[in-house]
């Protein structure tokens, strides 16, 4: 079977629904400790999911794809039944930690969500109720735990990459390891969102007065931030915006291309008053990095402690662990198949 993990354990958000009792043509029956049924509609639903993932990843389809999906579904049932037979479970804390990790990843992309909003997000993405989502995660983690119990030595025994391997991989991907032009700046922010034209004019006058107060030496930049900024977080960070990449599409859309062009034209130490799509900014440039191809000793980005060397080492190690995991899964499934009664109804698969 080609890369069983493409289907097996592909994501905790993928609906399993193997438990559903559907009146349908059978695709297969599996019996290690008890009979379970895979219907043609369940197979087709999973097959469509996998084909979508293949297209998104640029992986070409093949005539054997549907049989590979069915074999993976059979493998999942075998491992689940074997885990239950051998009393292998995962604690609720592990399930909760995994859910929290998934949520942090989602919120890092789309922003903070309430409990109800996150539950709705899960439903929109998976079509599952919250209880189904949690149960599917529990099932996935239990299968992974079973594999680690049975074959953990194989997976954990993968050696660290050598320096030669790291250097060779860097030579292959060095052109992809680039940083765009990046700046960091402090700001006093005057928000104009939702203001009437008269209110916006007053905000402009306020920003001009704040800038003149700095130019005339009446206040330091830090004092301006404390007294005037509309960004509550900025009051406690000296107005630190953080790092901004020239090609960051989120901020180009939020702030406007004109603002991006103007602020990147400034030098370290310069203070200017600029206007964006959302307000006025009295900015002070604190760091400025040109675009560059990264060397092995460079950090992945300003403020990121990981170096390119560390990144490539981890990348190779995870690839090797993934290969070991796939080998472990295949060995386990081959052994369980010898213990189980499996019937595949090929006449129903077309």
CORTALIN-V418072 format. One record per residue. N is the residue number from 1. RES is the residue in one small letter. PHI is phi in degrees with one decimal (999 if undefined). BURIAL is + if it has 24 or more other ideal C-beta (glycine too) atoms within 12 Angstrom, else -. Layout:
n={N & N}
res={RES & RES}
phi={PHI & PHI}
burial={BURIAL & BURIAL}
This chain:
n={1 & 2 & 3 & 4 & 5 & 6 & 7 & 8 & 9 & 10 & 11 & 12 & 13 & 14 & 15 & 16 & 17 & 18 & 19 & 20 & 21 & 22 & 23 & 24 & 25 & 26 & 27 & 28 & 29 & 30 & 31 & 32 & 33 & 34 & 35 & 36 & 37 & 38 & 39 & 40 & 41 & 42 & 43 & 44 & 45 & 46 & 47 & 48 & 49 & 50 & 51 & 52 & 53 & 54 & 55 & 56 & 57 & 58 & 59 & 60 & 61 & 62 & 63 & 64 & 65 & 66 & 67 & 68 & 69 & 70 & 71 & 72 & 73 & 74 & 75 & 76 & 77 & 78 & 79 & 80 & 81 & 82 & 83 & 84 & 85 & 86 & 87 & 88 & 89 & 90 & 91 & 92 & 93 & 94 & 95 & 96 & 97 & 98 & 99 & 100 & 101 & 102 & 103 & 104 & 105 & 106 & 107 & 108 & 109 & 110 & 111 & 112 & 113 & 114 & 115 & 116 & 117 & 118 & 119 & 120 & 121 & 122 & 123 & 124 & 125 & 126 & 127 & 128 & 129 & 130 & 131 & 132 & 133 & 134 & 135 & 136 & 137 & 138 & 139 & 140 & 141 & 142 & 143 & 144 & 145 & 146 & 147 & 148 & 149 & 150 & 151 & 152 & 153 & 154 & 155 & 156 & 157 & 158 & 159 & 160 & 161 & 162 & 163 & 164 & 165 & 166 & 167 & 168 & 169 & 170 & 171 & 172 & 173 & 174 & 175 & 176 & 177 & 178 & 179 & 180 & 181 & 182 & 183 & 184 & 185 & 186 & 187 & 188 & 189 & 190 & 191 & 192 & 193 & 194 & 195 & 196 & 197 & 198 & 199 & 200 & 201 & 202 & 203 & 204 & 205 & 206 & 207 & 208 & 209 & 210 & 211 & 212 & 213 & 214 & 215 & 216 & 217 & 218 & 219 & 220 & 221 & 222 & 223 & 224 & 225 & 226 & 227 & 228 & 229 & 230 & 231 & 232 & 233 & 234 & 235 & 236 & 237 & 238 & 239 & 240 & 241 & 242 & 243 & 244 & 245 & 246 & 247 & 248 & 249 & 250 & 251 & 252 & 253 & 254 & 255 & 256 & 257 & 258 & 259 & 260 & 261 & 262 & 263 & 264 & 265 & 266 & 267 & 268 & 269 & 270 & 271 & 272 & 273 & 274 & 275 & 276 & 277 & 278 & 279 & 280 & 281 & 282 & 283 & 284 & 285 & 286 & 287 & 288 & 289 & 290 & 291 & 292 & 293 & 294 & 295 & 296 & 297 & 298 & 299 & 300 & 301 & 302 & 303 & 304 & 305 & 306 & 307 & 308 & 309 & 310 & 311 & 312 & 313 & 314 & 315 & 316 & 317 & 318 & 319 & 320 & 321 & 322 & 323 & 324 & 325 & 326 & 327 & 328 & 329 & 330 & 331 & 332 & 333 & 334 & 335 & 336 & 337 & 338 & 339 & 340 & 341 & 342 & 343 & 344 & 345 & 346 & 347 & 348 & 349 & 350}
res={x & x & x & x & x & x & x & x & x & x & x & x & x & x & x & x & x & x & x & x & x & x & x & x & x & x & x & x & x & x & x & x & x & x & x & x & x & x & x & x & x & x & x & x & x & x & x & x & x & x & x & x & x & x & x & x & x & x & x & x & x & x & x & x & x & x & x & x & x & x & x & x & x & x & x & x & x & x & x & x & x & x & x & x & x & x & x & x & x & x & x & x & x & x & x & x & x & x & x & x & x & x & x & x & x & x & x & x & x & x & x & x & x & x & x & x & x & x & x & x & x & x & x & x & x & x & x & x & x & x & x & x & x & x & x & x & x & x & x & x & x & x & x & x & x & x & x & x & x & x & x & x & x & x & x & x & x & x & x & x & x & x & x & x & x & x & x & x & x & x & x & x & x & x & x & x & x & x & x & x & x & x & x & x & x & x & x & x & x & x & x & x & x & x & x & x & x & x & x & x & x & x & x & x & x & x & x & x & x & x & x & x & x & x & x & x & x & x & x & x & x & x & x & x & x & x & x & x & x & x & x & x & x & x & x & x & x & x & x & x & x & x & x & x & x & x & x & x & x & x & x & x & x & x & x & x & x & x & x & x & x & x & x & x & x & x & x & x & x & x & x & x & x & x & x & x & x & x & x & x & x & x & x & x & x & x & x & x & x & x & x & x & x & x & x & x & x & x & x & x & x & x & x & x & x & x & x & x & x & x & x & x & x & x & x & x & x & x & x & x & x & x & x & x & x & x & x & x & x & x & x & x & x & x & x & x & x & x & x & x & x & x & x & x & x & x & x & x & x & x}
phi={999 & -84.9 & 47.9 & -56.0 & -71.1 & -57.3 & -104.3 & -77.6 & 59.5 & -68.2 & -168.1 & -69.0 & -88.6 & -76.7 & -66.5 & -90.5 & 57.7 & -69.5 & -82.1 & -64.7 & -93.5 & -114.9 & -78.8 & -161.1 & -64.7 & -79.8 & -92.7 & -165.3 & -123.6 & -131.7 & -143.5 & -95.5 & -120.4 & -161.0 & -72.3 & -131.3 & -119.7 & -110.4 & -87.2 & -63.4 & -67.2 & -65.2 & -61.7 & -65.0 & -63.1 & -66.7 & -59.4 & -64.5 & -61.0 & -65.7 & -64.3 & -62.7 & -63.3 & -61.1 & -62.3 & -64.0 & -92.7 & 74.1 & -89.2 & -69.1 & -80.2 & -142.5 & -60.9 & -91.1 & -57.6 & -64.7 & -67.7 & -62.9 & -63.7 & -62.6 & -60.8 & -68.2 & -64.7 & -63.1 & -60.7 & -61.0 & -64.3 & -59.5 & -68.4 & -63.1 & -66.4 & -66.1 & -63.7 & -65.2 & -61.0 & -94.1 & 58.4 & -97.3 & -134.3 & -121.8 & -69.3 & -60.8 & -61.8 & -68.1 & -63.4 & -64.4 & -64.1 & -65.8 & -61.1 & -63.0 & -64.8 & -59.1 & -65.6 & -60.2 & -63.9 & -65.5 & -69.2 & -66.9 & -93.6 & -119.3 & 99.3 & -61.6 & -130.5 & -74.5 & -57.7 & -62.8 & -64.2 & -69.5 & -60.9 & -65.0 & -59.9 & -60.3 & -63.4 & -64.8 & -81.8 & -120.5 & 75.0 & -103.0 & -70.1 & -61.7 & -63.3 & -64.1 & -59.2 & -65.4 & -65.1 & -66.7 & -63.0 & -58.5 & -64.0 & -60.6 & -66.2 & -65.8 & -62.2 & -62.8 & -63.4 & -60.7 & -63.7 & -67.1 & -63.9 & -82.9 & -133.7 & -60.8 & -62.7 & -66.3 & -75.1 & -76.7 & -85.1 & -63.5 & -73.5 & -65.2 & -60.6 & -81.8 & -62.7 & -64.0 & -62.4 & -65.0 & -65.1 & -65.2 & -67.1 & -60.2 & -61.4 & -75.8 & -116.7 & -59.0 & -68.0 & -89.2 & -92.9 & -127.4 & -115.9 & -73.1 & -62.7 & -133.2 & -127.9 & -133.1 & -150.8 & -95.5 & -151.2 & -102.8 & -108.3 & -113.4 & -80.4 & -116.2 & -67.4 & 78.7 & -86.9 & -73.5 & -56.0 & -64.9 & -64.5 & -64.2 & -65.1 & -65.6 & -64.2 & -62.8 & -62.4 & -63.0 & -62.5 & -61.4 & -67.5 & -63.7 & -63.3 & -64.6 & -61.3 & -74.1 & -59.7 & -80.3 & 76.4 & -76.4 & -146.1 & -76.2 & -62.4 & -60.6 & -67.1 & -61.1 & -59.3 & -59.7 & -83.6 & -124.2 & -64.5 & -89.5 & -97.0 & -57.7 & -63.0 & -62.2 & -63.3 & -101.8 & -123.8 & 71.0 & 80.6 & -63.6 & -77.1 & 97.1 & -89.6 & -129.5 & -90.5 & -60.5 & -100.1 & -73.6 & -64.9 & -62.2 & -79.2 & -61.2 & -69.2 & -71.5 & -94.8 & 102.2 & -63.4 & -62.6 & -61.6 & -59.3 & -62.0 & -68.9 & -72.0 & -75.4 & -81.5 & -83.3 & -100.5 & -58.1 & 96.2 & -71.4 & -122.5 & -143.3 & -99.2 & -127.5 & -113.6 & -120.5 & -65.2 & -116.6 & 161.6 & -109.8 & -132.4 & -93.2 & -110.5 & -130.0 & -74.4 & -110.4 & -146.6 & -148.8 & -122.0 & -73.3 & -63.5 & -160.0 & -83.5 & -81.2 & -89.3 & -60.6 & -87.2 & -71.8 & -77.8 & -59.3 & -158.5 & -56.1 & 86.5 & -95.2 & -71.9 & -77.4 & -88.9 & -60.1 & -58.0 & -61.8 & -60.6 & -67.9 & -58.7 & -65.4 & -61.3 & -63.4 & -62.2 & -66.4 & -62.3 & -68.8 & -66.6 & -64.7 & -63.8 & -65.4 & -62.2 & -63.1 & -63.9 & -63.0 & -58.8 & -63.3 & -63.4 & -63.9 & -63.5 & -59.4 & -67.5 & -68.1 & -61.7 & -69.0 & -94.7 & -109.7 & -102.6 & -123.4 & -124.5 & -114.2 & -99.2 & -62.3 & -66.0 & -98.8 & -90.0 & -78.2}
burial={+ & - & + & + & + & + & + & + & + & + & + & + & + & + & + & + & + & + & - & - & - & - & - & - & - & + & + & + & + & + & - & + & - & - & - & + & + & + & + & + & - & + & + & + & + & + & + & - & + & + & - & - & - & - & - & - & - & - & - & - & - & - & - & - & + & + & + & + & + & + & + & + & + & + & + & + & + & + & + & + & + & + & + & - & - & - & - & - & - & + & - & - & - & - & + & - & - & + & + & - & - & + & + & - & - & - & - & - & - & - & - & - & - & - & - & - & - & + & - & - & + & + & - & - & - & + & - & + & - & - & - & + & + & + & + & + & + & + & + & + & + & + & + & + & + & + & + & + & + & + & + & - & - & - & + & - & - & - & - & - & + & - & - & - & - & + & - & - & + & + & - & - & - & - & - & - & + & - & + & + & + & + & + & + & + & + & + & + & + & + & + & + & - & - & - & - & - & - & - & - & - & - & + & - & - & + & + & - & + & + & + & - & + & + & - & - & - & - & - & - & + & + & - & + & + & - & - & + & + & + & + & - & - & + & - & - & - & + & + & + & + & + & + & + & + & + & - & + & - & - & + & - & - & - & + & - & - & - & + & + & - & - & + & + & - & + & - & - & - & - & + & + & + & + & + & + & - & + & + & + & + & + & + & + & + & + & + & + & + & - & - & - & - & + & - & + & - & + & - & + & + & + & - & - & - & - & - & + & + & - & + & + & + & - & + & + & + & - & - & + & + & - & - & + & + & + & + & + & + & + & - & + & + & - & - & + & + & - & - & + & - & + & - & - & - & - & - & - & + & -}
